[in-house]
Amino acid sequence: GFYTDNGLEQSVMVSRIPHRVKKEFQQEILTLMGLHHKPKPRAPGKETSAPRFMIDLYNKLHGSGASGSIEDDDEDEHPHFFSRTLENEMPKLNSSDVIMSFVNHVHKIHFLRHERDRTFFFDFGEVSPQETVTGAELRLYKAKDRRGRHTTYHIEVFTIQQGVDEQDKILVPETNHLVSSDFEGWILMNVTNAADSWTIMPASNMGLYLKITDMSTGQELRPNHIGIVGHRGDPDKQAFLVCFFKMSQQLHVRRTR
Amino acid sequence: SARRQMDTRTAVSHRDDSHWTWRRTRRYVRPVCRRKTMYVDFEDLGWQSWIIAPEGYSAFYCDGDCIFPLGLNMNATNHAIVQLLLHTVKSQTMPKPCCSPTKLSAISVLYFDDNSNVILKKYRSMKVKACGCH
């Protein structure tokens, strides 16, 4: 995995590194990346919505996505971590050090399983408490309303919190949004407060609850009734969460080991 | 100065600064301090299962001697002149100026974590942009 000059303006693979040393170097690079071990994602599909969003973002930040364009990551020229070119698209980019997309793991939470398309659980277990949330968006994909009615829907997102009894769960309003029935595309719900509290207190993370009301009738509807793609829908249109973090200065300092 | 003149006489060919200088004495002389290529290939490391992009990156490294005249060397600091002067006077005890990075840049890495979440993180000071004598 390491190539150096051979003195004749050619790159040759460094093959004489003993296996044990090579392993140690790999561990050094992992530690440099702030990882304790090589991540082992379970069957990660790059075609699902969260990775696709991140790959698109990466490609936009690095031109066409060619590996050579990484050269442009000049710290002096770009004092902020991410390029200004996407500032209009995502204002939080400029103040972020890390961007993370979270997959909905609602199936792992026993009390949320039965409401899969209107409940969400994003695992913040890997997030360091020293990271500060600068913004978080729940992204829901809405297809056109197949019922053909012209109305407006009120989409509300609640955080699920522990009640007095262990069995009790309470819903605390987080954000809400009005959307027209003929709208088609991604709906962005600001869930910064929830992400912030999950980062500081991971144990408080009990998920999010989605409530949809037809503004003309007052009737509560299921997400799929208004075209919001659920877990049985297209993988590239599944709901996910994008979170923007700013790292504390301490995390940039390499610790002596 | 006398030493430099002697060196000029003995030098047969300098293909360029990037190569080892071949002298009549048939001794290899280390080139002056400069940036050289060091490519880290994530795919070769077997990390493609979790690193989405890039496939690897040019980390570069600094190699070569910091010798008089320092003008030949890239980005020599003022202190490097003092250090080299001291080395000339007391070569046994005083080290030469060090050929090391003077400018570093970041790389951004896109990768999966254990929960299949995707992280885009920019790592500062990961690649050498320029080398110099310190």
Contacts between the chains, C-beta under 8 A, distances in Angstrom:
chain1	res1	chain2	res2	distance
A	1	B	40	6.3
A	1	B	41	4.7
A	1	B	42	7.1
A	1	B	43	7.9
A	1	B	44	3.8
A	1	B	45	3.7
A	1	B	56	7.7
A	2	B	38	6.8
A	2	B	39	7.3
A	2	B	40	5.9
A	2	B	41	7.4
A	3	B	37	7.3
A	3	B	38	7.0
A	3	B	39	4.0
A	3	B	40	7.9
A	3	B	41	6.6
A	4	B	36	7.1
A	4	B	37	6.7
A	4	B	38	5.2
A	4	B	39	7.7
A	4	B	61	7.5
A	5	B	36	4.7
A	5	B	37	5.2
A	5	B	38	7.9
A	7	B	19	6.7
A	7	B	20	6.3
A	9	B	18	6.9
A	11	B	37	5.7
A	11	B	39	5.9
A	13	B	44	7.5
A	26	B	45	6.2
A	29	B	40	7.5
A	32	B	123	7.2
A	32	B	126	7.8
A	33	B	109	6.9
A	33	B	121	7.6
A	33	B	123	6.7
A	34	B	121	7.8
A	38	B	47	7.0
A	38	B	50	6.5
A	39	B	50	4.5
A	39	B	111	6.8
A	39	B	112	5.7
A	39	B	113	5.0
A	39	B	114	5.1
A	40	B	49	7.7
A	40	B	50	7.2
A	40	B	114	6.0
A	41	B	49	7.4
A	41	B	50	5.8
A	41	B	112	3.8
A	41	B	113	6.8
A	41	B	114	6.5
A	41	B	115	7.5
A	41	B	116	4.4
A	42	B	116	5.8
A	43	B	116	7.8
A	44	B	49	8.0
A	44	B	50	7.6
A	44	B	112	4.8
A	44	B	116	4.9
A	46	B	52	6.7
A	50	B	117	7.0
A	50	B	118	5.7
A	51	B	52	6.9
A	51	B	112	7.6
A	51	B	118	4.9
A	54	B	52	7.5
A	54	B	110	5.9
A	54	B	118	4.2
A	54	B	120	5.7
A	55	B	52	6.4
A	55	B	53	7.1
A	55	B	110	6.9
A	57	B	120	6.4
A	58	B	52	7.6
A	58	B	53	5.4
A	58	B	108	7.1
A	58	B	110	4.7
A	58	B	120	6.0
A	61	B	108	6.8
A	62	B	53	8.0
A	62	B	108	7.3
A	65	B	53	6.9
A	67	B	53	7.9
A	67	B	54	4.5
A	67	B	55	5.7
A	67	B	56	6.9
A	67	B	57	7.2
A	70	B	54	5.5
A	70	B	57	5.7
A	70	B	107	5.6
A	70	B	108	7.4
A	71	B	58	7.6
A	71	B	105	7.9
A	73	B	105	5.3
A	73	B	106	4.5
A	73	B	107	5.7
A	73	B	108	6.3
A	73	B	122	6.9
A	73	B	127	8.0
A	74	B	105	5.1
A	74	B	106	7.9
A	74	B	129	7.1
A	75	B	104	7.0
A	75	B	105	5.5
A	75	B	106	5.4
A	75	B	124	6.2
A	75	B	125	7.6
A	76	B	103	7.6
A	81	B	106	7.7
A	81	B	122	4.6
A	82	B	108	7.9
A	82	B	122	7.0
A	97	B	121	7.4
A	97	B	122	6.7
A	98	B	119	6.5
A	98	B	120	7.0
A	98	B	121	4.8
A	98	B	122	7.8
A	99	B	119	7.5
A	99	B	120	4.4
A	99	B	121	7.9
A	100	B	117	6.0
A	100	B	118	7.1
A	100	B	119	4.9
A	100	B	120	7.4
A	101	B	117	6.2
A	101	B	118	4.7
A	102	B	115	7.8
A	102	B	117	4.9
A	103	B	115	6.9
A	103	B	116	5.3
A	103	B	117	5.8
A	105	B	115	6.7
A	122	B	117	7.9
A	123	B	115	4.7
A	123	B	117	7.0
A	125	B	115	7.2
A	126	B	113	5.1
A	126	B	114	6.9
A	126	B	115	6.5
A	126	B	117	7.1
A	252	B	124	6.3
